[in-house]
Amino acid sequence: MKKTILLTATCFGCLAIILGAFGAHALKSAIGTEASDTFETGVKYQMYHALFLLVIANLGMLSEKSKKIIYTLVTSGIVLFSGSIYGLATNALTAFDFKTIGIVTPIGGTLLIAAWVVLFFNFIKVKSK
């Protein structure tokens, strides 16, 4: 599981850098400032959670089951939250109306929050010395 989490985290991190550069340089003039800021929000949350996954992979105090739950929540959350934000921000450039699937954005955000909550409760269970 550790290798899977690390590989996923590095892919998400690398993709966040690529999308951030693309958004800042190529997209900005095509979608406008407000949509560009929205796009950047998706990039930020993707990068934050890529880093979060790097930490999770290396936390020895977490069980494999907890790591898998957090990994699944974060991965699904990034795809739904950041992915839908990318679509909504670039909506004017596509024939598909991403506003029709905009409901997945808060679902993705909820999954990201749930991952942090799972980590919180795992920390509560840790016995202090």
C-alpha positions in Angstrom: 0.0 0.0 0.0 2.9 2.4 0.8 4.2 2.2 -2.7 0.8 2.8 -4.2 0.2 5.8 -2.0 3.6 7.3 -2.8 3.2 6.8 -6.6 -0.2 8.3 -6.5 1.0 11.3 -4.4 3.9 12.0 -6.8 1.6 11.7 -9.8 -0.9 14.1 -8.2 1.9 16.5 -7.3 3.5 16.4 -10.7 0.1 16.9 -12.4 -0.6 19.9 -10.0 2.6 21.6 -11.1 1.9 21.0 -14.8 -1.7 22.2 -14.4 -0.7 25.2 -12.3 1.8 26.3 -15.0 -0.7 25.7 -17.7 -3.4 27.6 -15.9 -1.1 30.5 -15.1 0.3 30.8 -18.6 -1.8 29.2 -21.3 -5.3 29.4 -19.8 -5.3 32.8 -18.1 -6.0 34.8 -21.3 -8.5 32.3 -22.6 -10.7 31.9 -19.5 -10.3 35.2 -17.7 -9.1 36.1 -14.2 -12.0 34.8 -12.2 -12.0 31.4 -13.9 -8.2 31.3 -13.6 -8.5 31.9 -9.8 -11.0 29.1 -9.7 -8.7 26.8 -11.6 -5.8 27.7 -9.2 -8.0 26.6 -6.3 -8.3 23.2 -7.8 -4.5 23.1 -8.3 -3.8 24.1 -4.7 -6.1 21.5 -3.2 -4.6 18.9 -5.4 -1.1 19.8 -4.3 -2.0 20.0 -0.6 -3.5 16.5 -0.7 -0.6 15.1 -2.8 1.6 16.2 0.1 -0.9 14.8 2.6 -0.6 11.4 0.9 3.2 11.5 1.2 2.8 12.0 4.9 0.2 9.3 5.2 2.3 6.8 3.4 5.1 7.3 5.9 3.1 7.5 9.1 4.1 4.3 11.0 1.4 4.8 13.6 -1.4 4.3 11.1 -2.7 0.8 10.3 -2.7 -0.4 6.7 -6.5 -0.3 6.9 -6.5 3.3 7.9 -4.0 4.2 5.3 -6.2 2.5 2.6 -9.3 4.4 3.8 -7.5 7.7 3.8 -5.9 7.0 0.4 -9.3 6.1 -1.1 -11.0 9.2 0.3 -8.2 11.5 -0.8 -7.9 10.0 -4.3 -11.6 10.1 -4.9 -11.8 13.6 -3.3 -9.1 15.0 -5.6 -10.7 13.6 -8.7 -14.1 14.9 -7.8 -13.2 18.2 -6.2 -10.2 19.4 -8.3 -11.4 17.6 -11.4 -14.8 19.3 -11.4 -13.2 22.6 -10.6 -10.9 22.3 -13.6 -14.0 21.5 -15.7 -16.0 24.4 -14.3 -13.2 26.9 -14.7 -12.7 25.9 -18.4 -16.4 25.5 -19.1 -16.4 28.2 -21.7 -13.8 26.4 -23.7 -15.7 23.1 -24.1 -18.9 21.9 -25.7 -19.8 20.0 -22.5 -21.5 22.1 -19.8 -19.6 21.2 -16.6 -22.2 23.1 -14.6 -24.5 20.0 -15.0 -22.1 18.0 -12.9 -21.1 20.8 -10.5 -22.7 18.9 -7.6 -19.6 16.6 -7.5 -17.4 19.5 -6.3 -18.9 19.5 -2.7 -19.0 15.7 -2.7 -15.2 15.7 -3.4 -14.6 18.3 -0.8 -16.5 16.2 1.7 -14.4 13.2 0.9 -11.2 15.3 1.5 -12.6 16.5 4.9 -13.5 12.9 5.7 -9.9 11.8 5.1 -8.7 14.4 7.7 -11.4 13.3 10.1 -10.2 9.6 9.8 -6.7 10.8 10.5 -7.9 12.8 13.5 -9.6 9.8 15.1 -6.6 7.6 14.5 -4.5 10.2 16.4 -7.0 10.1 19.2 -6.5 6.4 19.5 -2.7 6.7 19.9 -1.6 6.1 23.5 0.6 8.9 24.8 3.7 8.1 26.8 
